[in-house]
């Protein structure tokens, strides 16, 4: 009987850890994870997003298709550039305490 209780406690502890880890992974690897990484990469990430958005839109337009997401990605890229310029994050500084 005592062994069953210990096993149940271990199982509950492991499942809580698993749930916490899954929650963190879901937060980091959500639907907008690439955009979040681009914003965190500062001005460089913003410029890359702008380049992808313009290229994607122009190629689609040349093929006779107007995609809706490239203008949104363009706005996110502009936001990332502005945020990176204001905070001094030019190429993806990890911590605010790091110096270039």
GUTOR-723414 format. One record per atom (N, C-alpha, C, CB): x, y negated, z. Coordinates in steps of 0.02 Angstrom, whole numbers, padded with zeros to 5 digits, always signed. Last residue first. Glycine has a CB too. Layout:
N
XYZ
...
//
This chain:
100
+01383-02302-01317
+01413-02286-01383
+01483-02313-01386
+01372-02315-01441
+01335-02224-01166
+01361-02283-01201
+01391-02261-01267
+01414-02321-01157
+01195-02161-01075
+01251-02150-01121
+01271-02216-01154
+01232-02098-01174
+01081-02187-01005
+01144-02205-00972
+01204-02195-01018
+01153-02164-00910
+00975-02139-01073
+00983-02212-01075
+01049-02233-01043
+00924-02247-01039
+01017-01995-01169
+01002-02027-01105
+01012-02102-01112
+01047-01999-01048
+01032-01972-01308
+00993-01927-01266
+00972-01960-01201
+01032-01864-01251
+01018-02063-01457
+01048-02060-01391
+01003-02019-01346
+01059-02132-01362
+01000-02071-01600
+00977-02016-01559
+01011-02009-01492
+00985-01954-01595
+01058-02185-01661
+01064-02118-01692
+01047-02061-01644
+01134-02109-01719
+01022-02304-01594
+01034-02304-01666
+01034-02235-01697
+01099-02337-01680
+00942-02379-01477
+00951-02309-01495
+00959-02304-01571
+00891-02265-01470
+00907-02501-01430
+00977-02490-01444
+00993-02418-01462
+01019-02511-01386
+00775-02534-01415
+00807-02499-01359
+00882-02487-01370
+00773-02433-01346
+00751-02597-01538
+00739-02633-01476
+00776-02601-01417
+00664-02636-01461
+00782-02495-01629
+00819-02559-01631
+00811-02598-01566
+00794-02602-01690
+00690-02396-01594
+00762-02383-01589
+00803-02446-01589
+00784-02338-01645
+00571-02462-01625
+00584-02440-01556
+00658-02427-01545
+00543-02376-01540
+00589-02480-01763
+00581-02537-01719
+00596-02519-01647
+00511-02566-01724
+00597-02345-01805
+00651-02393-01819
+00648-02452-01771
+00648-02417-01892
+00473-02296-01763
+00534-02267-01735
+00594-02314-01747
+00549-02198-01767
+00386-02374-01842
+00383-02379-01769
+00448-02353-01737
+00322-02340-01741
+00423-02325-01967
+00434-02397-01951
+00434-02407-01876
+00380-02441-01985
+00381-02193-01950
+00451-02208-01962
+00468-02280-01947
+00469-02192-02033
+00243-02211-01939
+00279-02181-01883
+00354-02196-01889
+00267-02104-01879
+00219-02262-02068
+00206-02303-02009
+00242-02277-01947
+00131-02307-01996
+00254-02148-02143
+00289-02211-02153
+00280-02257-02093
+00264-02246-02217
+00158-02058-02101
+00227-02044-02085
+00270-02107-02093
+00255-01988-02129
+00049-02120-02162
+00051-02114-02089
+00122-02102-02066
+00005-02056-02065
+00082-02107-02297
+00077-02174-02267
+00078-02173-02191
+00012-02208-02291
+00086-01959-02304
+00146-02001-02312
+00138-02072-02286
+00165-02003-02383
-00048-01905-02291
-00003-01907-02234
+00059-01951-02244
+00019-01837-02218
-00122-01901-02409
-00141-01949-02358
-00089-01956-02302
-00207-01928-02328
-00070-01899-02580
-00070-01867-02514
-00086-01921-02461
-00002-01832-02498
-00133-01897-02732
-00118-01946-02679
-00126-01910-02612
-00165-02009-02684
-00075-01835-02883
-00105-01819-02818
-00085-01873-02769
-00081-01748-02792
-00005-01846-03000
-00076-01860-03002
-00113-01844-02937
-00108-01823-03057
+00128-01836-02994
+00093-01775-03014
+00017-01785-03016
+00110-01718-02966
+00160-01958-02945
+00182-01943-03014
+00147-01880-03040
+00258-01933-03016
+00112-01942-02815
+00079-01990-02860
+00097-01977-02933
+00097-02062-02841
+00207-01851-02766
+00137-01833-02770
+00099-01877-02818
+00105-01836-02702
+00322-01931-02774
+00319-01868-02812
+00246-01846-02819
+00360-01813-02777
+00284-02036-02687
+00300-02050-02757
+00295-01986-02799
+00370-02080-02763
+00264-01969-02563
+00210-02006-02594
+00223-02016-02669
+00199-02073-02559
+00392-01913-02539
+00333-01870-02542
+00276-01906-02579
+00311-01851-02470
+00470-02031-02533
+00484-01979-02583
+00423-01935-02594
+00544-01936-02561
+00412-02095-02422
+00412-02127-02488
+00422-02076-02543
+00466-02182-02492
+00435-01999-02320
+00367-02022-02336
+00364-02053-02406
+00343-02074-02285
+00574-01986-02317
+00533-01928-02334
+00463-01951-02355
+00528-01881-02273
+00608-02119-02280
+00632-02091-02343
+00589-02031-02364
+00705-02069-02337
+00548-02125-02153
+00527-02171-02206
+00547-02144-02274
+00558-02241-02194
+00622-02026-02085
+00549-02018-02094
+00523-02064-02149
+00512-02032-02029
+00749-02086-02090
+00739-02021-02122
+00664-02010-02134
+00768-01963-02079
+00725-02200-02013
+00744-02207-02084
+00734-02142-02122
+00817-02230-02090
+00698-02139-01889
+00647-02179-01923
+00662-02187-01997
+00642-02247-01890
+00822-02081-01860
+00763-02039-01869
+00707-02076-01905
+00738-02014-01802
+00897-02201-01849
+00914-02151-01899
+00855-02105-01913
+00975-02110-01877
+00836-02263-01738
+00834-02295-01804
+00849-02244-01859
+00885-02353-01807
+00786-02119-01643
+00797-02190-01651
+00793-02215-01723
+00863-02208-01624
+00754-01993-01610
+00818-02002-01645
+00829-02075-01665
+00822-01958-01706
+00626-01997-01562
+00680-01993-01513
+00749-02002-01545
+00678-01926-01478
+00558-01995-01683
+00554-02055-01642
+00611-02055-01591
+00486-02061-01607
+00588-01863-01722
+00609-01920-01763
+00609-01985-01725
+00564-01926-01823
+00524-01791-01622
+00597-01788-01628
+00624-01845-01670
+00618-01721-01659
+00393-01825-01652
+00421-01845-01587
+00497-01843-01589
+00395-01798-01531
+00381-01765-01777
+00375-01837-01772
+00404-01862-01706
+00301-01859-01777
+00393-01629-01742
+00442-01661-01787
+00441-01738-01783
+00430-01639-01858
+00279-01613-01653
+00347-01608-01628
+00398-01639-01676
+00365-01535-01616
+00141-01614-01667
+00178-01672-01689
+00251-01671-01665
+00144-01735-01665
+00102-01492-01611
+00088-01505-01681
+00129-01563-01708
+00015-01519-01691
+00236-01445-01497
+00167-01457-01517
+00161-01472-01591
+00137-01514-01477
+00347-01409-01423
+00338-01382-01490
+00266-01390-01514
+00359-01309-01493
+00336-01467-01297
+00393-01484-01340
+00382-01464-01412
+00456-01451-01313
+00217-01411-01251
+00224-01484-01252
+00280-01505-01298
+00236-01510-01181
+00245-01277-01261
+00189-01304-01300
+00194-01380-01305
+00122-01284-01269
+00349-01268-01169
+00362-01254-01240
+00307-01282-01284
+00369-01179-01251
+00278-01297-01052
+00333-01341-01073
+00348-01331-01147
+00396-01328-01031
+00190-01188-01051
+00164-01256-01053
+00217-01306-01076
+00137-01276-00983
+00278-01081-01042
+00237-01088-01102
+00208-01158-01108
+00181-01037-01101
+00328-01106-00913
+00373-01108-00970
+00335-01117-01035
+00416-01044-00973
+00210-01087-00838
+00245-01151-00837
+00291-01159-00897
+00285-01159-00772
+00185-00952-00868
+00136-01003-00886
+00168-01072-00888
+00077-01003-00837
+00298-00892-00813
+00285-00887-00885
+00236-00940-00908
+00257-00817-00901
+00279-00924-00679
+00338-00949-00714
+00328-00947-00789
+00400-00908-00695
+00161-00852-00660
+00161-00925-00650
+00221-00956-00685
+00161-00943-00575
+00206-00723-00682
+00157-00750-00728
+00152-00827-00721
+00089-00718-00717
+00294-00707-00576
+00319-00706-00645
+00269-00737-00693
+00335-00635-00667
+00203-00713-00470
+00257-00761-00474
+00284-00764-00545
+00314-00742-00425
+00121-00603-00497
+00092-00669-00495
+00145-00723-00502
+00052-00680-00431
+00216-00500-00485
+00181-00510-00548
+00151-00581-00551
+00126-00457-00558
+00252-00511-00351
+00302-00522-00403
+00269-00536-00470
+00348-00461-00409
+00128-00479-00294
+00158-00544-00282
+00211-00560-00334
+00188-00547-00212
+00112-00347-00339
+00064-00398-00359
+00093-00468-00349
+00000-00390-00320
+00220-00287-00275
+00218-00288-00348
+00169-00341-00373
+00200-00220-00376
+00180-00304-00142
+00242-00335-00166
+00242-00340-00241
+00304-00295-00142
+00065-00225-00144
+00060-00296-00127
+00122-00332-00152
+00052-00306-00052
+00117-00099-00172
+00069-00129-00219
+00064-00204-00208
+00001-00097-00212
+00194-00076-00058
+00227-00082-00124
+00181-00115-00175
+00249-00014-00149
+00097-00062+00039
+00141-00120+00042
+00177-00131-00025
+00193-00111+00098
+00041+00059+00000
+00000+00000+00000
+00043-00063+00000
-00047+00000+00060
//
